[in-house]
Amino acid sequence: MLTRALQLYQLLRIGSVIGASILLAKSGLGLADIGAYEALLYLGSTAAFFWANGLLQGIPPVYARLAEPEQKAFIFNKFLIFAGIALLICGTLWLGRQWAVPALTGLPEAPHLGWFCAYLFFNLATLPVEYVYLLRKKPWSLAGWGLASFGLYMLALFLPVFFGYGLEGGLMGLAGLGALRFIWAVALVARSGTPAVRPDLIGYYLRFSAPLVLNLLVGNLVLLFDNWLVGWYFRDEELFAVFRYGSREFPLATALATALGTAMIARIATQPEAGMAELKIKTRRLFHLLFPLTILLLFLSKPLFPLVFNPAFAASAPLFNIYLLLTASRVLLPNAIILAQGQPRAILSVGLLELAVKVILGFLFIHWWGLPGVAWSAVAAFLVEKAGLIWYLEKRLDVRTGDWLDWRWYAGYVTALFLAWVMNEWYLL
């Protein structure tokens, strides 16, 4: 029940971002304002990705290693850590906005940055709330927190825009919602934790999470680089909006594949042969679900984009179709086996190679092919990452790929996926 609640929470999170994009596109807001909002979101992601997710991943293992009194102290101290880092980052963004915005986005300015920084602070500071519910085994509270947070997020952004207050009104609504969530988080921490500053717990938690933060730094730079490159190369908010709406992966593929890989790590670590055999069966089931849905989306995206968003985003559909090809990489899970074998440095090394490939191809492809070139550089970089991890399994850990991957089904589906893209792009224009 708890696992399903966490999966629902993640789906709600992804759905709220997509839902907000649809509502804004339907709101009558100009393309330049939508581009400004997407630039602010990208700015927030850039400011948060290198530490937030890594620290969040470190919460459950650290919590499990502590005695009950220390667990309560840890709940309080991790909230202090997140609030402190959030305040530092948002203060830096605001005070250094004249250099921070161009450096991080490639755009000359970010409109309404003050209200966005207020929202960003409250959002980052309350990130650990989901883990309080998770660790205290309260699935209904976790699901309710997700429904309230992400449902109200869409309303707080959309309603002010709809009633004529513009993008600034929407950001003020988000800041107000963030303040309410912050008050709730403070009350929750006060009930569940022990209000005592513990430098020893803070130090242990930060040391434990440091490798996780570094791994995520490399991995997320690959994705964030695309947005920066488009902003820097074109310096056009409208074009940036078109790219942001098109540069989306199939969210169901990302969520289900990530969840499966995470769930299988412990099983493979304790029973390698049985675990990899189970991974092979479950990934094959994932193929049967995700590849047909991805192919269907390939053929539906071009007519759907103008309807779901608005006609100004018709140019985003071909980009989205290229990013759909990332499903071929997402469903491969060699990283789960490498983590189960206790080799996180290998993932970091391959991630650095992936980042180098992404940067080089990104600059080359955007010059040759424009926005589609950026998308193709992402497809190539992710395939390099998976190929590097599979090579490490085969050559260094002596793990045969056929033990955990059904090659025949995978090759067949990938061939069908790329053929569907070619057919859609060149024969059904």
C-alpha positions as CSV (number, residue, x, y, z in Angstrom):
1,M,0.0,0.0,0.0
2,L,2.8,2.4,0.9
3,T,4.6,1.7,-2.4
4,R,1.5,2.4,-4.4
5,A,0.9,5.6,-2.5
6,L,4.4,6.7,-3.4
7,Q,3.9,5.8,-7.0
8,L,0.6,7.7,-7.0
9,Y,2.4,10.7,-5.5
10,Q,5.1,10.7,-8.3
11,L,2.4,10.3,-11.0
12,L,0.5,13.3,-9.5
13,R,3.7,15.3,-9.5
14,I,4.4,14.6,-13.2
15,G,0.7,15.1,-14.1
16,S,0.5,18.5,-12.4
17,V,3.4,19.8,-14.5
18,I,1.7,18.5,-17.7
19,G,-1.7,19.7,-16.6
20,A,-0.4,23.2,-15.7
21,S,1.2,23.4,-19.2
22,I,-2.1,22.5,-20.8
23,L,-4.1,25.0,-18.7
24,L,-1.6,27.8,-19.5
25,A,-1.7,27.1,-23.2
26,K,-5.5,27.3,-23.0
27,S,-5.6,30.4,-20.8
28,G,-5.0,32.9,-23.5
29,L,-1.6,33.8,-22.1
30,G,0.8,35.0,-24.8
31,L,3.5,32.7,-26.1
32,A,6.2,35.0,-24.7
33,D,4.7,34.9,-21.2
34,I,4.4,31.1,-21.4
35,G,8.1,31.0,-22.5
36,A,8.9,33.3,-19.5
37,Y,7.2,30.8,-17.1
38,E,9.0,27.9,-18.6
39,A,12.3,29.8,-18.2
40,L,11.5,30.3,-14.5
41,L,10.7,26.6,-14.1
42,Y,14.0,25.7,-15.8
43,L,15.7,28.2,-13.5
44,G,14.2,26.5,-10.5
45,S,15.2,23.1,-11.7
46,T,18.7,24.2,-12.3
47,A,19.0,25.7,-8.8
48,A,17.6,22.6,-7.1
49,F,18.5,19.5,-9.1
50,F,22.1,19.2,-7.9
51,W,21.2,18.7,-4.3
52,A,17.5,18.2,-3.6
53,N,17.0,14.7,-5.2
54,G,20.3,13.4,-3.8
55,L,19.4,14.5,-0.3
56,L,15.9,13.1,-0.6
57,Q,17.3,9.7,-1.7
58,G,19.6,9.7,1.3
59,I,16.7,10.1,3.8
60,P,15.4,6.5,4.0
61,P,18.7,4.7,4.5
62,V,19.9,7.2,7.1
63,Y,16.6,7.1,8.9
64,A,16.7,3.3,9.0
65,R,20.1,3.2,10.7
66,L,19.1,5.4,13.6
67,A,17.5,4.5,16.9
68,E,14.0,5.9,17.5
69,P,15.0,9.0,19.5
70,E,17.5,9.9,16.9
71,Q,15.0,9.3,14.1
72,K,12.8,12.0,15.6
73,A,15.8,14.4,15.8
74,F,16.7,13.5,12.3
75,I,13.2,14.6,11.0
76,F,13.7,18.0,12.5
77,N,17.3,18.4,11.4
78,K,16.6,17.4,7.7
79,F,13.9,20.0,7.6
80,L,16.4,22.6,8.8
81,I,18.8,21.5,6.1
82,F,16.3,21.8,3.3
83,A,15.0,25.1,4.6
84,G,18.5,26.5,5.0
85,I,19.7,25.5,1.6
86,A,16.5,26.7,0.0
87,L,16.9,30.1,1.6
88,L,20.6,30.3,0.5
89,I,19.7,29.4,-3.1
90,C,16.7,31.7,-3.5
91,G,18.5,34.6,-1.8
92,T,21.4,34.1,-4.2
93,L,19.1,34.0,-7.2
94,W,17.4,37.2,-6.2
95,L,20.4,39.2,-5.2
96,G,22.5,38.0,-8.1
97,R,19.8,38.0,-10.7
98,Q,21.7,40.2,-13.1
99,W,24.3,37.5,-13.6
100,A,22.5,34.3,-12.4
101,V,19.6,34.4,-14.9
102,P,21.8,34.8,-18.0
103,A,24.3,32.3,-16.7
104,L,21.8,29.6,-15.9
105,T,19.2,30.1,-18.7
106,G,21.0,31.8,-21.5
107,L,18.2,34.4,-21.5
108,P,18.8,38.1,-20.5
109,E,16.2,38.2,-17.8
110,A,13.4,36.3,-16.0
111,P,10.2,38.3,-15.5
112,H,8.6,38.3,-12.0
113,L,11.6,36.6,-10.5
114,G,10.8,37.8,-6.9
115,W,7.5,36.0,-6.7
116,F,9.0,32.9,-8.2
117,C,11.8,32.9,-5.7
118,A,9.3,33.1,-2.9
119,Y,7.4,30.1,-4.4
120,L,10.7,28.2,-4.9
121,F,11.8,28.7,-1.3
122,F,8.5,27.3,0.1
123,N,8.5,24.4,-2.4
124,L,12.1,23.3,-1.7
125,A,11.8,23.7,2.1
126,T,8.7,21.4,2.1
127,L,10.2,18.6,-0.1
128,P,10.9,16.3,2.9
129,V,7.2,16.1,3.9
130,E,6.5,13.2,1.6
131,Y,9.3,11.2,3.3
132,V,7.9,12.0,6.8
133,Y,4.7,10.3,5.7
134,L,6.6,7.5,4.0
135,L,8.9,6.7,6.9
136,R,6.1,6.8,9.4
137,K,4.1,4.5,7.1
138,K,1.1,6.7,6.5
139,P,0.1,6.0,2.9
140,W,-3.2,7.8,3.0
141,S,-1.6,10.9,4.4
142,L,1.1,10.7,1.6
143,A,-1.6,10.3,-1.1
144,G,-3.6,13.2,0.4
145,W,-0.6,15.4,0.5
146,G,0.0,14.7,-3.1
147,L,-3.6,15.3,-4.2
148,A,-3.8,18.6,-2.2
149,S,-0.3,19.9,-3.2
150,F,-0.4,19.1,-6.9
151,G,-4.2,19.7,-7.5
152,L,-4.0,23.1,-5.8
153,Y,-0.8,23.9,-7.7
154,M,-2.6,23.9,-11.0
155,L,-5.5,26.0,-9.6
156,A,-3.2,28.5,-7.9
157,L,-1.3,29.1,-11.2
158,F,-4.3,28.9,-13.6
159,L,-7.1,30.8,-11.9
160,P,-5.3,34.2,-11.5
161,V,-4.2,34.0,-15.2
162,F,-7.7,33.0,-16.3
163,F,-9.3,36.0,-14.4
164,G,-6.9,38.5,-16.1
165,Y,-4.1,38.9,-13.5
166,G,-1.5,37.6,-15.9
167,L,1.6,35.5,-15.2
168,E,2.5,37.7,-12.2
169,G,-0.9,36.8,-10.6
170,G,-0.3,33.1,-11.2
171,L,3.1,33.3,-9.6
172,M,1.6,35.2,-6.6
173,G,-0.9,32.4,-6.3
174,L,1.9,29.8,-6.3
175,A,3.8,31.7,-3.6
176,G,0.6,31.9,-1.5
177,L,0.1,28.1,-1.8
178,G,3.7,27.5,-1.0
179,A,3.3,29.5,2.2
180,L,0.4,27.4,3.3
181,R,2.3,24.2,2.5
182,F,5.3,25.5,4.6
183,I,3.0,26.2,7.6
184,W,1.7,22.6,7.3
185,A,5.3,21.3,7.1
186,V,6.3,23.2,10.2
187,A,3.4,21.8,12.1
188,L,4.1,18.2,10.9
189,V,7.8,18.4,11.9
190,A,6.8,19.8,15.3
191,R,4.5,16.8,15.8
192,S,6.8,14.1,14.4
193,G,10.3,15.3,15.3
194,T,12.3,16.5,18.2
195,P,13.3,20.2,18.0
196,A,17.0,19.9,18.7
197,V,19.9,20.9,16.4
198,R,22.2,17.9,16.0
199,P,25.4,18.7,14.1
200,D,26.4,15.0,14.3
201,L,23.2,13.9,12.5
202,I,23.5,16.7,10.0
203,G,27.2,15.8,9.2
204,Y,26.4,12.1,8.9
205,Y,23.4,12.7,6.7
206,L,25.4,15.1,4.4
207,R,28.3,12.7,4.1
208,F,26.1,9.7,3.3
209,S,24.2,11.7,0.7
210,A,27.2,13.3,-1.0
211,P,27.8,10.5,-3.6
212,L,24.1,10.4,-4.4
213,V,24.1,14.2,-5.0
214,L,27.1,13.8,-7.3
215,N,25.6,11.0,-9.4
216,L,22.4,13.1,-9.8
217,L,24.4,16.2,-10.7
218,V,26.0,14.4,-13.7
219,G,22.7,12.8,-14.8
220,N,20.6,15.9,-14.6
221,L,23.2,18.1,-16.3
222,V,22.5,16.0,-19.4
223,L,18.8,17.1,-19.4
224,L,19.3,20.6,-18.2
225,F,22.0,21.3,-20.8
226,D,19.4,21.1,-23.6
227,N,17.3,23.9,-22.1
228,W,20.4,26.1,-21.5
229,L,21.7,25.4,-25.0
230,V,18.4,26.5,-26.6
231,G,18.2,29.6,-24.5
232,W,21.8,30.5,-25.2
233,Y,21.8,29.8,-28.9
234,F,18.5,31.4,-29.9
235,R,17.8,33.9,-27.1
236,D,14.1,33.8,-28.0
237,E,11.4,33.3,-25.3
238,E,8.8,32.1,-27.8
239,L,11.2,29.5,-29.4
240,F,12.2,28.5,-25.8
241,A,8.5,27.8,-25.0
242,V,8.1,25.7,-28.2
243,F,11.2,23.7,-27.2
244,R,10.1,23.2,-23.6
245,Y,6.7,21.9,-24.6
246,G,8.2,19.5,-27.1
247,S,11.2,18.3,-25.0
248,R,9.2,15.9,-22.8
249,E,9.7,12.2,-22.4
250,F,6.9,9.8,-22.1
251,P,6.2,10.3,-18.3
252,L,4.7,6.9,-17.8
253,A,7.8,5.2,-19.2
254,T,10.1,7.2,-16.9
255,A,8.0,6.6,-13.8
256,L,7.4,2.9,-14.3
257,A,11.0,2.0,-15.3
258,T,12.5,4.0,-12.5
259,A,10.2,2.4,-10.0
260,L,11.0,-1.1,-11.3
261,G,14.7,-0.5,-11.1
262,T,14.6,0.8,-7.6
263,A,12.4,-2.0,-6.4
264,M,14.7,-4.7,-7.9
265,I,18.0,-3.5,-6.3
266,A,17.5,-5.3,-3.0
267,R,16.3,-8.4,-4.6
268,I,19.3,-8.6,-7.0
269,A,21.7,-7.8,-4.1
270,T,20.5,-10.7,-1.9
271,Q,19.7,-13.3,-4.7
272,P,21.5,-12.3,-7.9
273,E,20.4,-15.1,-10.2
274,A,16.8,-15.1,-9.1
275,G,16.7,-11.3,-9.0
276,M,18.0,-10.9,-12.6
277,A,15.7,-13.6,-13.9
278,E,12.8,-11.7,-12.2
279,L,14.1,-8.4,-13.7
280,K,14.1,-10.1,-17.2
281,I,10.4,-11.1,-16.8
282,K,9.3,-7.8,-15.4
283,T,11.1,-5.7,-18.0
284,R,9.5,-7.8,-20.8
285,R,6.1,-7.0,-19.3
286,L,7.1,-3.4,-19.3
287,F,8.0,-3.6,-23.0
288,H,4.6,-5.0,-23.9
289,L,3.0,-1.9,-22.2
290,L,5.3,1.0,-23.0
291,F,6.5,0.4,-26.5
292,P,2.9,0.1,-28.0
293,L,1.8,3.2,-26.1
294,T,4.9,5.1,-27.3
295,I,4.3,4.1,-30.9
296,L,0.7,5.2,-30.6
297,L,1.8,8.6,-29.2
298,L,4.1,9.0,-32.2
299,F,1.2,8.9,-34.6
300,L,-1.2,11.0,-32.4
301,S,1.1,13.8,-31.3
302,K,0.9,16.0,-34.4
303,P,-2.9,16.3,-34.4
304,L,-3.1,16.3,-30.6
305,F,-0.6,19.1,-29.8
306,P,-2.6,21.9,-31.3
307,L,-5.7,20.6,-29.6
308,V,-4.3,19.8,-26.2
309,F,-2.2,23.0,-26.0
310,N,-2.9,25.5,-28.8
311,P,-1.9,25.9,-32.4
312,A,1.2,27.9,-31.5
313,F,2.7,24.7,-30.1
314,A,2.2,22.6,-33.3
315,A,5.9,22.9,-33.9
316,S,6.6,21.2,-30.6
317,A,5.1,17.9,-31.8
318,P,8.1,16.8,-34.0
319,L,10.4,17.5,-31.1
320,F,8.2,15.4,-28.8
321,N,8.3,12.5,-31.2
322,I,12.1,12.5,-31.1
323,Y,12.2,12.6,-27.3
324,L,9.7,9.6,-27.3
325,L,12.6,7.6,-28.7
326,L,14.2,7.8,-25.3
327,T,11.8,5.0,-24.2
328,A,14.3,2.6,-25.9
329,S,16.9,3.7,-23.3
330,R,14.6,4.1,-20.3
331,V,13.4,0.5,-20.2
332,L,17.0,-0.8,-20.0
333,L,18.0,-1.2,-16.3
334,P,21.6,-2.1,-16.0
335,N,22.1,0.5,-13.4
336,A,19.9,-1.4,-11.0
337,I,22.3,-4.4,-11.2
338,I,25.4,-2.3,-10.8
339,L,24.0,-0.6,-7.7
340,A,23.0,-4.0,-6.3
341,Q,26.6,-5.1,-6.9
342,G,27.8,-2.1,-4.9
343,Q,29.5,-0.3,-7.7
344,P,28.1,3.3,-7.8
345,R,31.4,4.8,-9.1
346,A,30.9,2.9,-12.4
347,I,27.6,4.7,-12.8
348,L,29.3,8.0,-12.2
349,S,32.1,7.3,-14.7
350,V,29.6,6.3,-17.4
351,G,27.6,9.4,-16.5
352,L,30.5,11.6,-17.1
353,L,31.0,10.0,-20.5
354,E,27.3,10.6,-21.3
355,L,27.6,14.2,-20.3
356,A,30.7,14.7,-22.6
357,V,28.9,13.1,-25.5
358,K,25.8,15.3,-24.8
359,V,27.7,18.5,-24.7
360,I,29.7,17.8,-27.9
361,L,26.8,16.6,-29.9
362,G,24.5,19.3,-28.6
363,F,26.7,22.1,-29.9
364,L,27.2,20.3,-33.2
365,F,23.6,19.2,-33.8
366,I,22.0,22.5,-32.9
367,H,24.2,24.2,-35.4
368,W,23.4,21.7,-38.1
369,W,19.7,20.9,-37.5
370,G,18.4,23.5,-35.0
371,L,15.9,22.3,-32.3
372,P,15.6,18.7,-33.7
373,G,19.4,18.5,-33.4
374,V,19.2,19.1,-29.7
375,A,16.6,16.3,-29.3
376,W,18.7,13.9,-31.3
377,S,21.8,14.6,-29.2
378,A,19.7,13.6,-26.1
379,V,18.7,10.3,-27.8
380,A,22.4,9.5,-28.7
381,A,23.7,10.4,-25.2
382,F,21.2,8.2,-23.4
383,L,22.0,5.3,-25.7
384,V,25.7,5.8,-25.0
385,E,25.0,5.7,-21.2
386,K,23.1,2.4,-21.4
387,A,25.7,0.9,-23.7
388,G,28.5,1.9,-21.3
389,L,26.7,0.3,-18.3
390,I,26.0,-2.9,-20.2
391,W,29.7,-3.0,-21.3
392,Y,30.7,-2.7,-17.6
393,L,28.4,-5.5,-16.6
394,E,29.7,-7.8,-19.3
395,K,33.4,-7.0,-19.0
396,R,34.0,-6.1,-15.4
397,L,31.3,-7.9,-13.4
398,D,30.9,-10.9,-15.8
399,V,27.1,-10.5,-16.0
400,R,25.7,-11.7,-19.3
401,T,23.1,-9.3,-20.7
402,G,20.8,-12.2,-21.6
403,D,20.5,-13.0,-17.9
404,W,18.5,-9.9,-17.2
405,L,17.3,-8.7,-20.6
406,D,15.1,-10.4,-23.2
407,W,17.1,-9.3,-26.3
408,R,14.6,-10.6,-28.9
409,W,11.6,-8.7,-27.6
410,Y,13.7,-5.6,-27.0
411,A,15.3,-5.6,-30.4
412,G,11.9,-6.2,-32.1
413,Y,10.2,-3.4,-30.2
414,V,13.1,-0.9,-30.7
415,T,13.1,-1.6,-34.4
416,A,9.3,-1.1,-34.6
417,L,9.6,2.1,-32.6
418,F,12.2,3.7,-34.9
419,L,10.4,2.5,-38.0
420,A,7.2,4.1,-36.7
421,W,9.1,7.3,-36.3
422,V,10.4,7.2,-39.8
423,M,7.0,6.4,-41.2
424,N,5.3,9.2,-39.2
425,E,8.0,11.7,-40.1
426,W,8.5,11.0,-43.8
427,Y,5.4,9.3,-45.1
428,L,2.5,10.7,-43.1
429,L,3.3,14.4,-43.3
